[in-house]
Amino acid sequence: MAAEKAKAEQSEQRQPSIVCAKESLDLLNCVTESPYDETKCIRLLESLRTCVLNQKVKKFSLAEPHLPESSENKK
C-alpha cells in the first residue's frame, strides 16, 4: 500500500502543473452556467488576466485528446 502511494506521488510530481489552469477552468465553467452571472464571470476573467500577467503566459493551447489505437491502425 505504501509503495503504491509513493508511486502515485512520484507520478504527480513528474507531471508539470498547468499555468493558470484553475483560473481558466473556473472562467470556462462560469460562462456555461445558467443563469449566466456576468459579474462573477468578469471577476474570474480579471483573476485569469492577473495570473497570465504574473506568470508571463504568451499563449494557451489545448491538448489533443488521446484516442486509443483501433485494430486497423495496428496492421
N, C-alpha and C positions, 0 to 999 in steps of 0.2 A: 504494500500500500504506500509506504513512504517513497519507494523507488518510482512509482507511478506519479506521485505528486511532484517529485523532483524533476522528472522528465517533462511534465506539463509546464512547470515553472521555467525550465530551460527553453522550451519551445516558445513560450510567451516572450521571453527576453530576446530571442532571436528575431522576432517579428518587429519590424520598425513601426513606431507609432505614426499614425497619420496626422499630419499637422492640421489643426483646426477641425478635426473630424466631428467632435461633439457639436461645435457651433454650426457647422454645415448641416449636420443631420437634424439638429433642432429647428433650424430655419426651414428646411425642406418639409419637415413634418408639420410645422406651423401653417404653411401655405396650403396643405392638404386638409386641414381641419375644417369642419363645418359645425357651427358657423365660423366664418373667417374672422379672426381677431387682428385687424390691421395694426393696432397699437402694439400688441405683443410681437407680431412679425417684424415690425420696424425696429423694436428693441433688440430682437435676435439678429437682425441684419447688421445693426450697429455693433453688436458683440462679435459677429463674424468679421466685420471690417477691421475692428481693433485687433483681433487675433492675426489676421492676414498682414496687417502693417507691422505688428510686433515680431512676427515670425518671418517677415520678408518673403512671403509667398508670391511667386510670379505667375503661377498658372496651376489650375486644378485639372485633374483628369480622372476619369472613372476607369476602374479595372475591367478588363474583358471578362465575361463570365467563363468559367472553366466548364466546358462541355465534355462529358465522358465520350471516349472514342467509340464509335459504332464498329460493329464487326466488319463493315465494308471498308473502313479506313485501315484496318489491320492487315488486309490482304496484300 
